[in-house]
């Protein structure tokens, strides 16, 4: 028997109304077809909801309902009539048999969304509606996905084609992108809370990532900037090093999440519009003497979230190549996800971009073009001053970028242990905040572990 997921015989099978030969055929179809099995589970779930809702047991009757039953019985007895109370379950079985799976689900949704509130026992048991997309039921596989970054036009996408992502990973990424499109920052906030309350994931549970390579500024002068990232990576790294005495798996290391685990305030060119501010700073790149490191910090308004669009517009005369650090794409998937654009109130997001200058005479690297709630803000000119002394926050951001790439043995950076140790020593001081001191201690422990 070839069954469609919406075949009415699926409903009849669950209600026990099929002849034995047809029931056996349904079971064989379910065993061989995942779509049929999924349809049976959905119908069974809705059937339970309808049964529990439309045919409650006597113990769930409200006092006023029980009184109505008694009153009707007394009136019937006085009139000499016999009252037959038919089975709700039987009557609903008869009604549900001809319904397809899709129609049954629709009926269930309509009934459940129109149940009156007030004294209804279901409403009083749980005043908060059951949301099928409830955050506490978010599949861990989706929660473990990193926040999406911009399209990757780097050299890593050239050459031999990479294996396509699995169907499961593709489905998970689509679910993440759909949730981001609907809720934006709220989705990421709830994901961060979910991961903070979950045990560190096993290496096999983490999606494989592909590090970004460099981009030719002449071919791709514009880079859309992500404005939100996850938060879990540093916790995973700390657990691996302190509890398991081993370096983390590379897929657990997400540079953007480590960078955003600390409050950072660049002191270079800045701008503000409608309560939202962007600050930048440019300093020498510690792992590549010929390159620069651009730190960008976005800060949300103090009163409410804003929709932000930001873009690096590179000057090809001054920039030969650039590389966004972090936001590694999922291996095998096209990087065409829509970036979240809502920056929550008082939220800070820090980005880092490695820049390879052309060696020309211009120090104007380009500009940041941005808008708030659809209104363009004054562009921020990015000018490199070789004589400027980097701020402590910029130096610490450079250390975080170096450490993250050292952990993953980033092929585009080639960072050795001596470079990492020297940067850590430069960042040390007696007035270092506690969270930064703990990071230096973590680096020291990491260096002593076998690679």
N, C-alpha and C positions, 0 to 999 in steps of 0.2 A: 504494500500500500504506500503510495506517494502522498504525503500530507503537506499542505501549506500551513505555516504557523497560525493562520487565521481560520483554519478549517473548524467548523462547528462541532465536529466529532471529538475534538480535543476536550471541549467543555463537557460533552456528554460522557466521555471516558472518566473524567474526574468525578462526575456525579453518579457513576455506576449505572448508567442507562444504556450502555452499548452491549450488544450480544457478545458472547465470549470470543468468537472468532474475530470480530472487529476490534475488541479490546486488545487481543493479542497482537493484531496488526499495528495498532497504535503504539504498543510497547516496543515492537521491533523498529518502527519508524523513529521513535524517540532515542533508541539505542544507537542509531546510525546517523542521526541528523541533529547537530547542536542547536539549530534554530528551533526545532520542534521541542527539544528539552527546555529551552529558554521560555517558549510560549507556554508550556505546561506549568512551569514554575510561576510565571506571572498570573496565569488564570487561577492557580491554586491559592496564591496570595490574595488576590481580589475576592475569591470565593470565601476565604476565611473572614475577610473584612466585612463582606456583605452578611454572612451568617451571624457574626458576632453583633453587627449593628442592627440588622433587621429582625433577628430572631433571638433576642436576649433571653437568658434563663430567668426563672421567676425571682431568683435572688437579686437580680439587677434592676427589678422594677422600682420606680420611685413610689413613695407613699401615695401620691395623688393618683398614680396609675393603678396601684393595687386597689385603692378605694373605688375607682371607676369600674374595675372588674367585679368587685363585690356588689356594687350598686346594680350593675346590669344583671348579675345573677339573682339578686333579691327581686328585682322587677319581673324577671322572667318567671321566677318561681311563683310569684303572686298571680301572674297572669296564666299560670298553668302551662307555660311553654317550655320546651326543651331547647336549651342553648348548646350548640355544638361549637367547641373551640378548635378549629382546624390547626394543623401544624404549619407554622410559618415556613419551616425549612422545606417541607414538601411542596408548598405552593411556589416557593422561589426556585426550587429545583425545576419544576415544570416550566417556569418562565425562562430560566437561564439556558436550557438545552439548545434552543435554536440560535443563541447569540454566538457570534464569532469572538475570538480572543480580543480583538481590538474593540469591538462593541461592548464587551463585558468590562474591559478596563475603563472605557469611557463612562459606562453606567456607574461603576464604582466611584469614580472621581466626582461625578455629578451628585451622587447621593451623599458622599462624605462631606463635600463642600457645602451642602445645604442642610446638614443636621443642625437644628436650632441649638443655640447656646443656652445660657441660663442654668436650669436645673438638670440638664441632660447629664447622665452619669459619665459619658465619655468626655464631655467638655470639662466636668468638674474634676475628673481624675488627673487630667493633664491640661491646664489652661493654655499651654503653649502649643500651637498647632504642630503636628508632625510634618516636617519638611523632608521630602525625598532626597534633597541635597544637603541634609543636615551635616554640619561640619564634623561632628564627632563620628559620623559614619563615612567620612571621606576615605576612599580606598588609600591605603598607605602608599601604593605604587604611584598614585598621582601626587600625593603630598611630597614624595621624594624627588619629584622632578624639579630642576632649578627654574628660576624665573627666566622667561625668554629674553634673548638679546636681539640686536638688529641683524639684518641679513648679513651673512658672512661672504664677502667677496675676496677673501684672503687667498694666499698662495696654497693654503691647505686644501682648497676645493679643486685645485688643478690636478692634472695627471690622471692616473688610472682611477676608474670609478670605484667608489666604496660600496660595500654591501648595503642593501636597503635595510631599513629598520624593520623589526618584526611587526606583525599586525597588532600585537598587544601593545607595544610601545607607541605605535602610531595612534591607536585608540586612546591611550592614556594622555598623550600630548594634545590630541584634539579636545579631550575633556577639560584639560587644564586651560587651554586657550579659550574654550567656551565659557568657563567659570570666570576667567579674567575679563572677558568682554562684558559679562553681566555685572560683576561686582568689583573688578579692579583691585584696589588696595585691600579691600575687606577679605578677599580670597587669600591673598598672601599673608595677611595678619593671622587669619585663622589657621593657615598651614603652618606658620611659624609656631603658634601655640601648640598645635597637634604634635609637631616634631619635638618640641621641648618636653612634652609629657611622655614621649615614646622612647623605648630603649634605642641606643645607637644601632643603625641598620647593619646587617651583615654585608660584606663586600659584594656578594652576589645579588643583593637586593637593589643596589644602586645602579642607575642607568649609566651606560658608557658615554663618555663625553669626548669631543674632539677639540683640542686646543685651537684657538684662532691663530692664524698666521698674519703676516704683514700685508698691507693693502697699498697698491700704487696710488698715490694722491692724484696724479694726472688722470688716471682712469676713473677713480671714484673719489672725488673731492669732498663729498658730503657723507657724514656719518650720523644717522639718527641715534640719539642718546637714550639708553634706558634710564628710567627714573626710580625704579624700585628693584630690590633684590631680596633674596631669602636671608635667613639668619643662622641656619643650623650648622654650617660647616665647621666653625671653630670648636663647637661643642664635641663634634665627632672626632676631630683631631686630638683634642685634649684627652678624651676618653681613651683613645688608642694609645697615646704616648704615656699617660700617667697610670692607667689601669692595666693595659695589656703589654706595656713595655715594647711597643713596636710602632714603626711609622705607619701612618694610615694608607689605605689604598688610594691611588691617585684620583679615582672617581669621587672620593669623599672630600677632596680639596677643591673648593670653589672660591677663587680669589675674590670675587665681588662680595661674597658673604663674609669672608674674613675681614676685608677692608671696612665693611659696614658694621662690624662688631664694636667699633670704637668711634667716639665723637671726634671729628676732625674739622679744623677750621683753616682753610687756606687763606693766605694774606695778600694775594695778588689782585689782579683786575676783577671787579665785581659789578653786579647790577641788581636792581630791585624793581619789582612791578607787582602791584596789587597784593602786597604782603609777602610775596615769594621772592627769595633772593638766590643768586648764583654767585659763588666765589671761586676763583681759580688761582693756581700757582704753578710756575714752571721751574723745574730744577734739573740738574744733571742726572742722567739715568745711571744708577749705581752698577748695573750689570753690563752696560754697554757705553763706554766712554764717549763714543761719537754721537750718542742719542740723548734726547731730552725726555723728561717725564712730566706730563701735564696732569695735574690733579684738579678735578672739578667737584664742587660740593653744592648740591641743591638743598635748600631749606624751605619747608612748607610754611604757609601763612600761619599766624597764631590762632585764628578764629575758626577756620574751616578748610576742608580740602579744596584744591584747585586742579583744573585740568591743565597739564603742562606738556608742551611740545618743545624739544630742544634738539639742536643739530650742530655738529661741528662742520664748519665750512673751511676746509683746509686751503691754504694758499700754495698751489703747486710750485710757485717760484721759490718758496722757502722750505716746503716740506716735500721730501722725496717719497717717503713711505711712512705709514703709521700702523699701529696695532692697538685695538681695544683690549685691555687686560681683563680676563674673566669673562663671564657670560658665555662659557663654552657651549656650542650647540650640541644637541643630542646626536650621537653617532648614527649616521644613516638617514637622518631626517632633513628635509629642506628647511632652511632658516627663514621662513616666511611668516612667522607668527606676528600678530599685531601686538605692539608693545603696550603695556599698561600706561595710561596717561594721567591717572589721578594721584596726585601727591597729597597724602594726608596732612592735616594740620600738625605743625611742629616736628615733622619728620625730616630727618637729614639723610641724604643719599650721596655717597662719595664714589666717584668714578676715576679711573686712571687710564691714560693713553700714552703708549710709547711712541715717540716721534723721532724720525730720522731726518734731520735737516739736509738740504741739498748742498750746503756749503757755500751758498751765495751770500750776497751782502745784506739781504733783507732779513730783519729780525721780527717782522710781522708774520706770524705763523698762520694767521687766518682770523676767524671770529666764531663766536657762539651766537647763532640766531635762535631766538626762543619766543614763545608766546604763553600767555596765561589766560585761560578761559577763552581761547580763540582770538585774543587781542595781541598783536605783535608788541614785544617789549624792545627797548633799545639794545642793539647788538653789543656784545662784549668783545672788544679787540684783544687778541692774544699776542702780546709782544714779549719776546724773550730779552731779558736784561742779564747778560753774562756776569755782571758785577754784583747782582743781588744775592744776599745771603738767604738760603732757604729757612723757613720757619721750622720750629720743632715738630709741628704737626705734619708738615710736608715731608720732613725726614722720616717721621714714624710711618707715614703712608708708604714711602719708598721701601722701608724695612718690611712692612706687611706684604707688599707686592713681591719682594725678593724671597721672603720665606715661603710664600705660597708656591712660587715657581720652583724653588729648591725642592720642596716636598714632592712635586710631580715630575721633577727632572725635565722641566719645560724645554723642548728642543729648540725653541726660538730664543732662549735666554742664555743657556749654557752657564748656569750659576754654580760655582763650586762652594765648598764649605768655608773656605777662607774668606770669601766675599761676605757670606752671610754672618760669620762670626765678627768680622770687622764692623759691619753695620750695626750689629747688636751692641757692641761695645760703645760705639759712638752715641747710641740712643740712651745709654745708661746714665743715670744721675741720682743724687740723693733725694731729689724732689719729685721723682717719677710717680705718677698716679698708680694706685694699686693694680688696676687692670693692665696697665702697660708693663709693670714689673712682672706680673704673672706671665705675660707674653714672652718677655725676655727669658724667664726661667724655663718656659716651654721650649724655646729655641735651644737653650743650653742642653736640655734633656734630649731634644731631637738629634743634635749633633753627635751625641754620645752613643746613639743607637746604630746598629748596622743598617746599611742601605741595601 
